[in-house]
C-alpha cells in the first residue's frame, strides 16, 4: 500500500485521547518508507495539528468529516461548507431543543457558553433516574468532548450570522447522553436535502454538506497525489468512517469498532488501546521492506 488514511478518535487515539509512542514511531517509519499517511477525522484541522505538535509529524489532514482538506504544511487544499441559511436553521432547531452543539469553522469550534451546563443537566437527570448507575464512562465522554483545541464560546448561534460575520460552517455536531434525544435529532435531519448525516461516537450526530465525506475527500486526495485507491488503505471504528473504508484497497476496523464496521471491513485490527494502528502500519512497512 502506498497510502493509508487513519481516523483519530477510537482509532489512532487511545481511550485517553492520546497518541501513543508506538503509534508515533510507526507513523514516522511508514513515512520514511514512502507510505503517505493521511489523518481523516471529524475533528478540526487546527485541533489535529495541536495533537501532533510535539511529535514532529506532518500529514495531509482530512477534517470535519471530509469537508476540509489541508496539506502537510497546513495550507488549505479543498473545502465545502454548509449553506449559511441551512446552517442557521439547523442551529436554531438544536438551540431550541437544548442540545449541546459545536460548529466547526476555519479558525474555531463555536459552542454555547452554557455547553458544560447542558451536559451536566443531562448527567444529573440520569443520576436521578438511576441512583446506583455508574456514570463514569459518560463523564469521561463529556470531558473528552470538551477537551478539543480551538473552542470559541457564544451565547447563541445568532452571533455567527450577524451582518459583519463571514463564517464558513463545515460541520455541526450535536451531543446528548439521552438516546431518545439523539434519535429525535437523527429523525429530524435524516431526510434533509443537501446534507450528509453521520455519527462518530455513541453520543452524537454530525451534519455536513452532501458533498462532504471522508470517502469523497480521500478520493479527491488520491487523484491529487496520483495514488490509486486500490493502493490505499484506511482504518476506522465508526459510522462516519464507512465512506472511506468502502472505497479503499484494504480496509481495517479497529477491535473496538462498531459491529457493522467490523462486518464490512476487510480485516479487524487490534483495538485502539492495543496500538492497533501501529500494528497495521508495521504490516505495511514490512511489506515495503521485502
C-alpha positions in Angstrom: 0.0 0.0 0.0 1.2 3.5 -0.9 -1.2 5.5 1.2 -3.2 4.9 4.4 -6.0 7.1 5.9 -6.3 7.0 9.7 -9.3 8.0 11.7 -8.4 9.6 15.1 -10.9 9.1 17.9 -11.3 5.4 18.6 -8.7 4.5 16.1 -5.3 6.3 16.3 -6.1 7.9 19.7 -6.4 5.6 22.7 -9.3 5.8 25.2 -7.4 8.7 26.9 -7.4 10.6 23.6 -3.6 10.3 23.3 -1.3 9.2 20.5 1.0 6.5 21.9 4.7 6.4 21.3 4.3 3.2 19.4 1.9 4.8 17.0 4.1 7.9 16.6 7.1 5.7 15.8 5.1 3.6 13.4 3.8 6.7 11.5 7.3 8.1 11.2 8.7 4.8 9.9 5.8 4.5 7.5 6.5 7.9 6.1 10.3 7.1 5.9 9.3 4.1 3.8 7.3 6.1 1.3 3.8 5.5 2.7 1.6 8.6 2.5 -0.1 8.8 5.9 -3.4 10.8 6.0 -5.4 11.8 9.0 -9.1 11.6 8.3 -11.2 12.8 11.2 -14.3 14.6 12.3 -12.1 17.0 14.3 -11.0 20.4 13.1 -7.6 20.6 11.4 -6.2 23.1 13.9 -7.1 20.6 16.7 -5.3 17.8 14.8 -2.2 20.0 14.3 -2.2 20.7 18.1 -2.4 16.9 18.8 0.7 16.3 16.7 2.6 19.5 17.5 5.2 17.9 19.8 5.7 14.8 17.6 7.3 16.4 14.6 4.8 14.5 12.4 3.1 16.4 9.4 0.5 14.7 7.3 -2.3 15.6 4.9 -5.4 16.2 7.1 -9.0 15.5 6.1 -11.0 17.2 8.8 -14.7 18.0 9.6 -15.6 14.5 8.3 -14.3 15.3 4.8 -15.5 18.9 4.5 -11.9 20.3 4.6 -8.5 19.1 3.3 -5.2 20.7 4.4 -1.7 19.8 3.1 1.1 18.8 5.4 2.2 22.4 5.7 -1.2 23.5 6.9 -2.3 25.1 3.6 -6.0 24.8 2.6 -6.4 22.5 -0.4 -10.1 22.0 -0.5 -13.3 22.8 1.4 -17.0 22.6 1.1 -19.3 24.4 3.6 -22.9 24.1 4.6 -25.2 26.7 3.0 -25.5 29.6 5.6 -29.3 29.6 5.7 -29.4 25.9 6.1 -26.8 26.0 8.9 -28.8 28.7 10.6 -31.9 26.6 10.5 -30.1 23.6 11.9 -28.6 25.6 14.8 -31.9 27.3 15.5 -33.5 23.9 16.0 -30.7 22.5 18.1 -30.7 25.5 20.4 -34.5 25.5 20.8 -34.3 21.8 21.7 -31.4 22.4 24.2 -28.8 20.3 22.5 -25.1 20.8 23.2 -23.6 21.6 19.8 -20.4 22.5 18.1 -19.9 24.5 14.9 -16.6 23.8 13.1 -15.3 26.7 11.1 -11.9 27.8 9.7 -10.3 29.0 12.9 -12.5 27.9 15.8 -15.1 25.5 17.1 -18.0 27.6 18.2 -20.0 26.2 21.1 -22.6 27.6 23.6 -21.3 29.4 26.7 -23.6 27.1 28.7 -22.5 24.0 26.9 -21.0 22.3 30.0 -24.1 23.2 32.0 -26.3 21.5 29.3 -24.3 18.3 29.6 -24.2 18.5 33.4 -28.0 18.8 33.5 -28.3 15.6 31.3 -26.0 13.7 33.6 -27.9 14.9 36.7 -31.1 13.6 35.2 -29.5 10.3 34.6 -28.3 10.1 38.1 -31.7 10.9 39.5 -33.3 8.3 37.4 -30.6 5.7 38.2 -29.0 6.5 41.6 -27.0 3.3 41.6 -25.7 3.6 38.0 -22.0 4.0 37.2 -21.8 7.1 35.1 -18.0 7.3 34.9 -17.9 6.4 31.2 -20.4 9.1 30.4 -18.4 11.6 32.5 -15.3 10.6 30.6 -17.1 11.0 27.2 -18.2 14.5 28.3 -14.7 15.5 29.4 -13.2 14.2 26.1 -15.8 16.1 24.1 -14.9 19.3 25.9 -11.1 18.8 25.6 -10.6 19.7 21.9 -8.5 22.6 21.0 -9.8 25.8 19.5 -13.1 26.5 21.3 -14.8 29.9 21.0 -17.8 30.4 23.2 -21.1 32.1 22.0 -24.3 33.0 23.8 -26.4 32.0 20.8 -26.0 30.7 17.2 -27.3 34.1 16.1 -23.9 35.6 16.8 -22.5 33.5 13.9 -24.9 35.1 11.4 -24.6 38.8 12.2 -24.1 41.1 9.2 -20.4 41.6 9.8 -19.7 37.9 10.1 -18.5 35.8 7.2 -18.0 32.3 8.8 -17.8 29.1 6.9 -19.7 26.3 8.6 -18.1 23.0 7.7 -19.6 20.6 10.4 -22.3 20.8 13.0 -22.1 18.3 15.8 -24.9 17.6 18.3 -24.2 15.7 21.5 -26.5 14.2 24.1 -26.5 11.3 26.6 -30.2 10.7 26.0 -30.8 8.1 23.3 -34.3 9.4 22.7 -32.9 12.9 22.1 -30.3 11.7 19.6 -33.0 9.7 17.8 -35.2 12.8 17.6 -32.3 14.7 16.1 -31.5 11.9 13.6 -35.1 11.7 12.6 -35.3 15.5 12.2 -32.3 15.6 9.8 -32.0 12.2 8.1 -34.0 13.3 5.0 -32.8 16.9 4.9 -31.7 17.6 1.3 -28.2 18.8 0.7 -26.8 17.3 3.9 -24.7 14.3 5.0 -25.8 12.9 8.4 -23.3 10.7 10.2 -22.3 9.7 13.7 -18.7 9.4 15.0 -19.4 8.2 18.6 -22.2 6.8 20.7 -23.5 10.1 21.9 -23.5 12.4 18.8 -24.7 13.0 15.3 -23.0 15.3 12.8 -24.0 17.2 9.7 -22.0 18.3 6.7 -22.6 19.4 3.1 -23.9 16.5 0.9 -20.5 16.6 -1.0 -18.5 16.2 2.2 -17.5 12.8 3.5 -14.2 11.1 4.4 -14.6 8.9 1.3 -15.1 11.8 -1.1 -12.2 13.7 0.4 -9.9 10.7 0.2 -10.9 10.1 -3.4 -10.0 13.8 -4.2 -6.7 13.4 -2.4 -6.0 10.1 -4.2 -6.4 11.9 -7.6 -4.2 14.8 -6.5 -1.4 12.7 -5.3 -1.6 10.1 -8.1 -2.0 7.2 -5.7 -4.9 4.9 -6.8 -7.5 4.0 -4.2 -6.6 0.4 -4.9 -3.2 1.1 -3.4 -4.7 2.9 -0.4 -5.7 1.5 3.0 -7.9 3.0 5.7 -8.6 2.3 9.3 -11.6 3.4 11.4 -14.1 2.5 14.1 -17.4 4.3 13.5 -20.1 5.1 11.0 -18.5 8.3 9.7 -15.6 6.1 8.5 -17.8 3.9 6.3 -17.5 6.1 3.2 -13.7 5.8 3.1 -13.4 2.2 4.3 -15.7 1.0 1.4 -13.6 2.6 -1.4 -10.0 1.6 -0.5 -8.0 -1.4 -1.5 -7.7 -2.6 2.1 -10.0 -1.6 5.0 -9.4 -2.1 8.7 -11.9 -1.9 11.5 -10.4 -1.5 15.0 -11.1 -4.1 17.6 -13.2 -1.6 19.5 -15.2 -0.6 16.4 -18.9 -0.8 15.9 -20.1 -4.2 14.8 -21.4 -3.0 11.5 -18.0 -1.5 10.7 -16.2 -4.8 11.7 -18.6 -6.7 9.4 -17.9 -4.5 6.3 -14.1 -4.1 6.8 -11.6 -6.5 5.1 -9.8 -7.1 8.4 -10.3 -6.4 12.2 -7.1 -4.9 13.8 -6.3 -4.8 17.5 -8.2 -2.2 19.5 -7.1 1.4 19.8 -5.9 0.7 23.3 -3.7 -2.1 22.0 -1.8 0.1 19.4 -3.9 -1.3 16.6 -2.8 1.4 14.2 0.9 0.7 14.9 0.1 -3.0 14.1 -1.4 -2.1 10.8 1.4 0.2 9.8 4.1 -2.3 10.8 2.4 -4.8 8.5 2.7 -2.4 5.5 6.2 -1.3 6.5 7.3 -5.0 6.5 5.8 -5.5 3.1 7.7 -2.5 1.8 11.0 -3.9 3.1 10.6 -7.3 1.4 
